[in-house]
Amino acid sequence: MESYEAIKNIDEDEDVEMGHQHKQQIYESRSVINNVESPTSFTSISTKQQPQTQQRLLSLDVFRGFTVLLMILVDEAGGLVPALNHSPWNGLTLADFVMPFFLFIVGVSLALAYKKLSSRVVASRNAFLRALKLLALGLFLQGGYFHRLGDLTFGVDLKQLRWMGILQRIAIAYLLTALCEIWLKADETVNSGSSLVRKYRYQWDVALFLSGLYLCLLYGLYVPDWEYQIPTEPSSAPMTFSVKCGIRGDTRPACNAVGMIDRTILGIKHLYRRPIYARMQECSINSPDYGPLPPDAPSWCQAAFDPEGLLSTVMAIVTCLVGLHYGHIIVHFKDHKVRMLYWMIPSSCLVVCGLTLDMFGMHINKVLYSLSYTCVTAAAAGFLFVGTYLLVDVCGYSSLTRILQWMGKHALMIYILVACNVFPVLIQGFYWGKPQNNILKLIGVGT
């Protein structure tokens, strides 16, 4: 339980900003990794004694809770309603917003958590430890130790363990963004939008460098021919499929650099075995759902492909850095109108940039985490955050969103339940009037 408490604070309890006061206050940062964390403290520089207040940014909790609710919706109903499920390749559906929203929230939270640091070295060490814990949790959930209550599968095969995943991607983005926030700040007083950009210009340089690196690798790497195997009956030899590529800069499923990097570094046996492109018309007669292969299906349809791969995670870090910028606006500006104005400007620029890139052939693609996808989804997160902030923190309709606030504060716990497929099992058990059977399944002794 202590480990869970330490890990879960990555996306909660960091969303605290100073309450409105006429005198400026200095935020004293707390330790971000200790299992028993000290409360956040505020000390005023005013000559008069004023009540010390801290106000949780409720809109961030609501935004996180909405994202969790959206995750549950697309996870449970995506198979029934294709419009909710992830796009098979190019395009954008409701499910494709979930991951960028979480990454955006992590960035905003980090800006609030590291408003002022007592020790950069200690903060960096703590960030490394928290990222490692989140990585370990991701491997634990998807590695077979405890996976799918209905299947009751235990144990792990290191030869086929999937190394990347949702929590692993969040951990990597969290760590890199935290290090940027800890070390890459200029000594600049912020009193305008231009001074805000100057203070964090090194962080923007990192975002531009990562975007350029991604584009160079995606469109510059040569992808050779490759092959893979599919196991058959235990007594039979596996089937071998050859994929013809010999191309550079291709962004289709078979010959893109994202998949090649994962196959080369991670190994094809360590990738996600139910690729999203198996729902394309070329690979499924039930498209846009999974189904039997068509008679003329291409050879790559059954190849493993990781939607949270190495190269695509580079752009996921950029989404987190965008969220960090929105958090900086909260830290340095206290007027509601100024905040929303400075949020709307980058959101508008991002959506225009993303749609323009898509129009000129750099398609919106969640699996590749394309630059156009990064821009459009980050813009959507920005617009939704502005709307949530206006509703909850400005207009004060927080009582209408209490369930979302609760879900936002317990996001990691809910994700674990979803990853373990707890909700369908419990619902089925209670529906048939035998919830005790599912409790037994939960501990591994049910029948």
Secondary structure by P-SEA (a helix, b strand, c coil): caaaaaaaccccccccccccccbbbbbbbccccccccccbbbbbccccccbbbbbcaaaaaaaaaaaaaaaaaaaaccccccccccccccccccccaaaaaaaaaaaaaaaaaacccccaaaaaaaaaaaaaaaaaaaaaaccccccccccbbbbbcccccccccaaaaaaaaaaaaaaaaaccccccccccaaaaaaaaaaaaaaaaaaaaaaaaaacccccccccccccccccccbbbbbbbbcccccccccccaaaaaaaaccccccccccccccccccccccccccccccccccccccbbbbcccaaaaaaaaaaaaaaaaaaaaaaccccaaaaaaaaaaaaaaaaaaaaaaaaaccccccccccaaaaaaaaaaaaaaaaaaaaaccccccccccaaaaaaaaaaaaaaaaaaaaaaaaaaaaaaaccaaaaaaaaacccc
